[in-house]
Amino acid sequence: LAPRRWLPSLGGMSDSTTTLRLRLVFASSAMLGPGKADLLGQIRETGSIAAAGRAMSMSYKRAWSLVEEMNAAYREPLVLSARGGASGGGAQLTPTGEAVLQAYRRIEEIAAEAAAPEIAALEAMLRDMSVEK
């Protein structure tokens, strides 16, 4: 699933280029936002933490650090990985990882739909910067 970068309007999809970026900060100080969700999605697609990081222009070290952070924050790990070698290694989302990613994407959808009228009103108040350049 590709990250959702659209803003639904009351009548369906909008031509808006506005994006809604949602970061959840839990009482435990754990965080889940668009970057971690996108990383989980890329790991699911590529089967590799390194490949997921490359797809996001992120170093392997950064990608691995985010995976470790997410695995430590939840009761069960979100990503399982196997070292490379003869068997090739790789990574995959656990059922908990799939559930976390699916719930986050659903929260994004609900928030975008609920906020669409207010976001459209804010967009309508913006200055047209393309005319002023």
Buried (B, 14 or more C-beta within 10 A) or exposed (E): EEBBEBBBBEEEEBEBEBBBEBEEEEEEEBBBEBBBBBBBBBBBEBBBBBBBBBBBEBEBEBBBEBBEEBBEBBEEBBBBBEEEEEEEBBBBBBEBBBBBBEEBBEBBBEEBBEBBEEBBEEEEEEEEEEEEE
